[in-house]
Amino acid sequence: MASEYLTLLLTTITASPLPYLLFLFLLLLIFVPMKTEKAPHTPPGPWGVPVFGNLFQLTKAPHRKLTQYRKQYGDVYQIRMGSRPAVILNGIDVTWKALVKQADAFAGRPDFYTFQLMSDGKTMGMGNYGKRWKLHRKIAQNSLSTFVNNRDNPIEDAITAEANILVSHLLKEGRKPFNPHDEIYLSVGNIICAICFGKRYKRDDPDFLRMVEMNDQFMAYAAAGNPVDILPWTRPLLTRSLNNFVAILEVMSKFCLKKREEHLATYRPDVTRDVTDILIRRVKETPEEEKEEAGLTDEHILNTVQELIAAGFDTISSTLQWALLYLITHPHVQERAHAEIRKQVGLRRAPCPEDMAHLPYMEALMLEVMRHSNIFPLALPHSTTRDTVLQGYHIPENTLVLVNLWSLSRDPDVFQDPERFLPERFLDSDGEEVNRDLAEKFLPYSAGRRRCPGEQLAKMELFIFLAVMVQRCRFTVPPEGPQPVVDSKYGLTLKPQDFEIKLLQRC
């Protein structure tokens, strides 16, 4: 995050027409180390520099640097993001105390400038905590739950069908080494379309490709970092970048508005085609006085679809790419998972969500993929909604809070030999049951008020895609060419370094 901020920031400044004296002055300042003066009982932390704070110290892997600071400063410490203090939470005990035991106090979102550009700052994911957010979250959560549990048009059937299509495309490509990214990305995108718009598309459909392109642009901008959020004085220097971001948001909004209008024209209250239908129903059912009192508009509710697209696209596709990388670099894991599916499910039908209870190793494999890859190492930023105390430290209202989930997944006191990929760690001593207590120790879906509302859907999607791929394919490292490296590239999410696979059909 910090490295992307600084690269974009310094590139923009050097190309700016502003006086170079200002830039030279700032460069001089960074060589003057400063120790931030802290009020009594506030968290400790490392030295920083004027203007930029600790940004230069965070390197290209800030989650790893912040985890190193934990050894020196403890589970609760403070850095400066630019001139803004940020409290870092580490370890499961402190994270649980903050997000669950003091859920309301840590449920806020910072007032980042780019957050305000999204639906006037009133999105569910990025909006601040309060009456409006609570009602919005309740409606979105109920809508997703209703959709996932709908028996008339079960989403699991669409996921299974798409998983089989994905396998067919992978097998077609897999005769020679290839990067599986594009095929996975398109299949996950199709499930997002089925969830939001009730339709799966052909891969060359213009509407579908447009949605994929928009999501790519949005993620590329987000991954590049937004200096204006932590260095507000850079805003005049980044007008072009901000205008591009606004343009991306407008195109996404127009696309979703078109789909919404199509739904409104054909809407029937007794038919549930997708989440859009359910949100329309909630708009009509929620009393106007309740929405007005909370400050929530129909537009904000219906815009939830746009948030689901952004949230579900990158996370699922990145996790599946990590899964394939682990499978080809740990062939014994792949063989054990396949043997379990072969024994418990067979090869004649695709695994379904109900099978998970009988496939403990497959579930352990999913958990270990999420723990080891940890694609959201710092989660989304939180802020405090009131003055509070944590571990004896005073934390003022509106303080930026970063939850270091990487410190949970790599905690040697919880996960023995944490750098090792070992699905068995999540099984009991007999290897027949998943250790539920351990599975709650790294919080892949976060916790508290901001816990992922799509958790149930994400688990279903990941399980079906991964189980179908393991059932039908044997994935291998290509004997020729560069060998895969199990490492990440930092962005909005941690994605694996590019790699290639080969595969054979099992059934």
N, C-alpha and C positions, 0 to 999 in steps of 0.2 A: 504493500500500500504506500509506504513512505517513499520508496524508490520511484514508483510511478509518478507520485505527486511531484517529486523534485525534478525528475527528467522533464516532465511536461512544463513545469514552472520555469526552469532555467532556459529551456529552449524558447519558450514564449518571450521571456524577458530579453534575451539577446537579439530577438528579431523585432523587438518593440521600438516604436519611434520615441519612447520616453527618454529623458536625459540619461546618458550612460553614467553620469555621476551618482545617481541614485543606486544604480546597480553596483557600482564599485564600492559605494558606502556600505551596502548590505554585505558584500563579500568580505570587507574588512571586519565587519561586526562578527562574522561567524568564527573568526580566530580568537575572539575574546570569550573564553569560557565563563559561564555564569552558574552559580548555585542558586536555584530558585528559593526565595525566602518563603517559608511556610509558616502558617499559624500553628500554635500548639495543638498537638493531638491530630495533626493531619498526616497522611501516609508519607513515608520516606520515598526517596527516589534518586535517580542518577542526575549528574550535572548536565546542563544543556547550554545552548548558545543563544544570544539574543535573536529575536525575530523567528528563528526556526525551531527553537526548543531542542528536543531530542531527535528530530527527524533524521539528521545525518547519521545517527548512531544505530538506526534500525535495520540498515543493510537491505539486501534484496529478499530476505526472508524474515520479516519483522516478527512473525510468530515464534521463530526459534530464538531470536534475540530477547524477546520479552520473557520467554521461558527461562533463559539464562539469568535474567535479572531476578527471577524468583528466588534463586539460590542466595543471592546477595541481600535482597530487600524483603523477602517474605511473600506471603500469599496475597497481600494487599499493598500495592505501592503506587506511586504517581510519577508520570512523565509529563512532558509538555509537547502537545501537537501544535507547532507554531507557538503562539502566545497563550494557547488554551490548555489548561490543566486537564489531564485525563487519568482517571483511576483505573488500574489494571487488576482484574480479579483472576486468581490462579487456584487450581486444585478443586476437587469436588466438594469439599466441606464448605469452603468460603463461597463458592459459586452457588451451592444449594441454599446457604443461609441468605444470600442476597436475592436470588431470583425466585425462591419459593417461600422462605420464612419471612422475607421482607418484600414480597412480590410487588405490592403497590409502589413502594419507594423506588424500586429499580426498573419500573415498567415503561419509563419515558423513552422518547427518541430525541436526539439533539436537534437543534433548530438549524440544521445544515441548509445552505442556500439551495443546493440541488434538490433536496427533499421538498422544498417549497414549490419547485417548478412542476412537481407531479401532483396533479389535481388540487392545486392551491394548497399543498401540504396536508391534504385530508385523505390520503390513501390509508388503507388499513395497515400495510406493512411499515410505512415510513412515518405515519402520522403520530402525533404525541398522544399520551395517555390521558383519558378523560371520558366524559359522558358520551361524546360523539364516537370515540374509538370503541368504547365498550359495546355500544349498540351495533356498530359496524362489525365488530369481531363476532358478536353473537349471531348476527344474520349470516355472515360468511361461514362460520363454523357449522351452523345448522344446515346451511345449503349444501356444503360439501358432504356432511354426514348423510343427509337425505339422498344425495346422488349416489354415494358409494353403496348404500344399502338398498337402492332401488332394484326390485326383483323383476320389474317389467322390462327393463332395458339395461341389464347388468353390464357395467363397465368392464368387468373381468373378461367377458367374452371378446370385447374389442381389443383388450390388451393381449389376450392369448392369440387372437388372429394376427395382430401386428407382430407379435414375437415370432410366429411361424413365418411371416413374410420376411422379417429380418434375417432369420436363419437361412431362408432360401437365397436371399441376396448375398449373405456372407459366404455360403457354399459356392455360389457362382463366381465370386471374386477370389475365393480362397485357394484356387489352384496354383496361384503364384502369390508371393508376399504382397501384402497391402495393408494400409492404415485403416482400421475399422471405424475411425471417427465419423466420417460422413454418413455411413449406413446407420450407425446408432443414432446419430443426431436427427436424421430424417424420420426414423421410426418413433423416437420419443416425441418429436414434433407432431406426428400424426395422432398420438394418444392425447396430446394437449388439445388438438383440434376436436377429437371425439369428446373430451371432457367438457370443453367450453362451448363448442358449436354443434355437437351431436353428429359429426361427420368425419370419417376418415377419407383422406384424399389419395389420388394417385400421385406418385412422386414428381411428375412433371406438371402437375396442376398449377396454373399461374397464381391463384389465390394462396395455395399452400406455400409455394416458393417465396411469395411476397412476405408471408408471415415469418418464414425462416430467416429471410434476409433482414427484416426489421429487428428480430431478436438478436441476430448477429451484430448489427450496428449498435443496439442498445448495450449489449454485453461488452463490446469493444470499447465503447466510451466509458462504461463503468470501470472496466479493468484498467483503463489508463490513469485512473485517479482524478480527483476533483480538487485541485488546490484551493479553489474558492471556499470550500467548506471549512478548512482549518487555517487558511491564510486569506482572510477577506480582502485585504488590500490588493490582492492579485486580480480581483474581478475586472477592473478596466483593461487589464493586459490580456484577458482571456475571452474577449467578446466573441471572437469567431468560434471558438470551441463551444461556448455556452449556446450560441445561436444554432450550431449543429445539433446539440443535444435537444434543444427545444423542438427543432425540426423533426428529429427522430420521434419524440413524444407525440407530436401532432400527427404524424403519419400513422403511428400505432393507434392513436385515438380514433382516427377516421376509419381505419380498418375495422376496429371493434364496433364502432358506431354503425357501420354498414351491416355487420352481422346482427347487431341488436335490432335494427329496424326490420331486417328480414324475419327475425323471431317474433317481434311484436305484431307483424302483419299476419303471421300464421299461428299465433299463440292460442293454446287451448288449456284451460286450467286443470283438466283431467288427464293431461298427457305430459310426461316428463322425458324430454329428449336429451337434456344436458343441463349443465349448471346455469346457463343463461336463462332457461325456462324457470328454474327454481328461484333465481334472483328476481325475475319479473314477478313471480308469485309472491315473494316476500315483500316486494315494493307495494303490491296491491293490498296485502294483508296487514302490514304494519300500520297502526293508527297514525294519521298525520300529526296529531298533537305530540305523540311520542317522538317522532322524527324531528319535529320542529323544536321540541324542548332540548333534544340532544345536539341540534345543529347539524343533523345528517340529512343530506338531500338524496332524492332518487338517483340522481346522476352519480353520486359517490358510490352508492350501492351497486349500481350496474357496472361501474368501472372496475369492480372487483375482478371481473373476467380478465382485464388487462394485467392485473397484478398476478393472477394465476399463471398466465402465459410466461411472464418473466421469471416467476419463482420456480415453476416446475420444469422448465426447459433445460437449463444449464446444470441443475443439481443432479437430475436423474441421468442425463447423458454422461456427465463426468464420472459419476459413480460406476456406471456400467463399463466405461472405458478402463477405469482402475481395476474393476473385477477381471476383465480379460487379461490385463497386464499381470495380475497376480496369478491367474490360472496358467499362463504360459511359462512363468518363471518358477512356479511351484506345481509341477505336473502330478506329484503324489496327492496334493490337495484336490486337484481336478478329478483324478481317478476315484478317490474316496467319495466325493460328492456324486459322481455319476453312478457308482455302485449302489449308493443309498437310494437314489431315484429309481434305478433299475429294480431294486428289491421291493420298494414300498409302493411305487406307482406303476412300474412297467414301462414299456416303450410304445404302447398302442395309443395312449392318450396323453395330452399335455398335462403337466402338473397344474393344480388349481390352488387357490388360497387355503382351502380346507386341508390340503396335504401338508401344509407347513408343520402342523402338530405332530406329524409322523416323520418329519425330515429334520431332526435336530442338527445334523451336521451342516445341511444347507443353510439353516438359519444362523448357525454359528459362523459360517463362511460369510454371509451377508454382514453380520455384525463386525467381523474382523476387517472386511473391506472398508466399511465406514470408519472404523476406529483408526486403521493404519493410514488411510488416505486423508481423512479429516478435511474434507474439501472446503469447509468454512471454519478455518482455524481461529478466527477472531469474531465469529458470528457477525450479526449486524450491530452497529453501535447502539448502546443504551444511554440513558441519562437519568439522573435522579429527579423525582417529582417533588421532593421535599428534603429538608435537612435531615440527615440520618447518621447513624453510627454503625460501623462494621468493624469487627475485631478491635474495638476500642478507638478507632480512628473516626474523626469527624469528617463527613462528606457533605458539602453544601448542596442545596437545591440547584438543579440545572447543571450538575457536573457531568461531563462526558465520561462514560464508563465503557471500557472494552473488556469483554469476557474472553479470556484466553482459553478456548476449548482445546487448543493444542496441548496445554499443560495438563489437561485431564487425560487425554488419550495417550500421552507419553509419560505418565507418572509411574516411576518404577515401584513405588509403594503400593500401587493398585494393580498394575499390569507388569508381571515379571518379564524381564527382557523385552521392553516395549518396542524396540526397533525391529524385532523379529515378527514376521507374518505367521501367525499361528492360530487358526480357527479353533483348535482344541481348547484354547484357554477359556472359551465361553461354554464348555460342556462340563457336566459333573464328572465325578471320578469314574463312573461307569460308562460315560460317553453317550448316555441315552436321554439326557435332559439338558436343556439350556439353563445356564446359571443366570437367573433373572436379576439377582442382586448385582452381579458384575456388569450385566448389560446396561444397567442404569448409571454406570460410573463415568461415562464419557459424553453423554447427552448429545447424540447426533441430531436430535430435533429440538435442542435447547430445552428450557424449562420455565415454569412460572407463567406469567401473563402472556409472554411473547413466544410460548412454545408453538412450533409449526402447526397451523390449523389443518394442513394437508397430510399429517403424519400417517393416518390410516391408509390413505390413497397411495402415498409414496411407498409404504411397505409392500402393498399389494403389487404395485407396478414393478418394483425392483425384484421381488420374489419371482413373479411370473416370467419376466424377461430372462433373468439369470438361470432359473431352473430349466426353462425350455432350451436355452443355449447349451447348458451342460448336458441335458438329456440327449440332444440330437447331434452334438458336434464334439470333436476332439480338437482342441486348439493347441498349436505348437509354435515354438520359436523357429523362424525360417533359418535353415542351416547356412544360407548364404547371406551376405550383407551384414550391417551393424547389429550387434546384439542389444536387446532392450535394456534400458536403464530404469530402475525403479526409483524415480525421483520426480519432483513436481516442478511446474513453472508457475510462478506466482501471478495472480490476477484477482478478479472479483471472487473466483473460486480457485482452489488448487487443482490444476489439471495435470495429468501425467505427461511427461516428456513424450514427444511423438515416437511411436513404435509401430512395427509391422508384425503381422501374424500370418500363419498358414493354418488350414483346418481340413479335417476329413469328416465325412458324414458317418454317424454312428447308427442312426435309424431313420 
